[in-house]
């Protein structure tokens, strides 16, 4: 799991944890905090790049695609953002 200043992980999983077949789909929640939006985004990007969860698919790549999007970084998004900018590729 990633960590460091401005990163909080809420989870019950740990190294060598075996994910049961009927698991809750939210295995971990990553929260990034910075003094600016840009700092928080940079910390989240690093945390997602460091995240390793094996054995199940995660949405880490999807989240990275969102937070590295030019419009998202600049705060230019609305409720159609995912459909237009992320899924529309």
PATIVO-868507 format. One record per atom (N, C-alpha, C): x, y, z. Coordinates in steps of 0.05 Angstrom, whole numbers, plus 5000, padded with zeros to 4 digits. Example, Ala and Ser with C-alpha at 12.3 -4.5 7.8 and 13.67 -1.06 7.14 Angstrom:
526448865156/524649105156/526449345156/525749555142/527349795143/525850015157/
This chain:
501749765000/500050005000/501850255000/500950454985/502450704985/502150855012/503751045016/503551205041/505051465038/505451595060/506951845060/505252085068/506552315069/505152555077/502852625058/500452655069/498152725053/496652485041/497452245047/496152005037/494951845060/492451785058/491151615078/489851375064/490151145075/488950905064/487050785084/484550755077/482550625093/482150345081/482850135096/482549865086/482749665109/481949425104/482249205123/484248995112/485149045087/486948845075/489848915083/491648715080/494448735088/496048545071/498748565073/500448385058/499748095063/499647935042/498947655044/495947595051/494347805051/491447775056/490247615032/488547435038/487047285017/484247405015/483647504991/481047624986/479047404982/476947394999/474947184996/473347214970/472146994961/470747004935/468347194935/467047234958/464847424959/465647674974/467547814963/468748044976/467148304970/467448494988/466348764983/468048884961/466849014942/468349114919/470149344926/469749484949/471549684958/473649564977/475849484966/477949364982/479549574997/479849814985/481350024998/480350294988/480650495005/479950764997/482450935001/483351064980/485751234981/484851524982/485751675001/485151965004/487752115002/487852314985/490152484982/489552764990/491352895005/490953165014/493453325008/492953564997/495153744992/494354034998/496254214998/495554495003/494254624979/494654504955/493354594931/492054344917/490354404898/489154194882/491354034867/493254184855/495354054840/497053874858/497653954882/499153794900/497653534908/495053564913/493453334920/493253134896/492953234872/492853064848/495552924845/497753064848/500452944846/500752714866/499952764891/500152554911/498352314905/495952364895/494252144888/495351984864/496552124845/497751994822/499951804832/501751904849/503851744860/502751504875/500751554891/499551334907/498351114890/496951194869/495751004851/497950844835/500050984828/502250844814/503650644832/503750694858/505050524878/503250294887/500650324883/498750124893/499149854879/499249644896/499349374885/497349204899/495349114885/493348914895/493248694874/493948454882/494048234863/491748044868/490847914847/488847704849/486047794841/485548054840/483048154830/483548404814/481648464796/481848714781/481248954799/482649174794/482049424809/481449644788/480549874798/480050094781/482350304782/484650224791/486950404794/487650534767/487750384746/488450494719/486350694710/483850624715/481650804708/481951074723/482551054749/482851294765/485251454756/487451324749/489751464738/489051614712/487451494696/486651614671/485051874677/483451864697/481852104705/483752324715/485352264735/486952474747/489252574730/489852444708/491952554690/490652684666/488052704665/486652834643/487053134646/487753264623/488153554623/485853714634/483453644626/481053794636/480653754666/480953504675/480653454704/482653614720/485153604712/487253754726/486554044729/485454164708/484754444709/481954504721/480654294730/477954334743/475754384723/476254304698/474254344677/472754084671/470854024688/469253784684/466453814695/464653644687/461953644696/460953354698/458353314700/457353044704/457652864679/458352984656/458752824632/461652764627/463352844645/466252824642/467152534636/466352344652/467152064649/466351964621/463852004614/462851904589/464352034565/464752294566/465952444543/469052404542/470352444565/473252464565/474652194571/473452024586/474751784594/473751544578/471151504577/470151274562/469951324532/469951574524/469751654496/472251604480/474551534494/477051494479/476951254461/
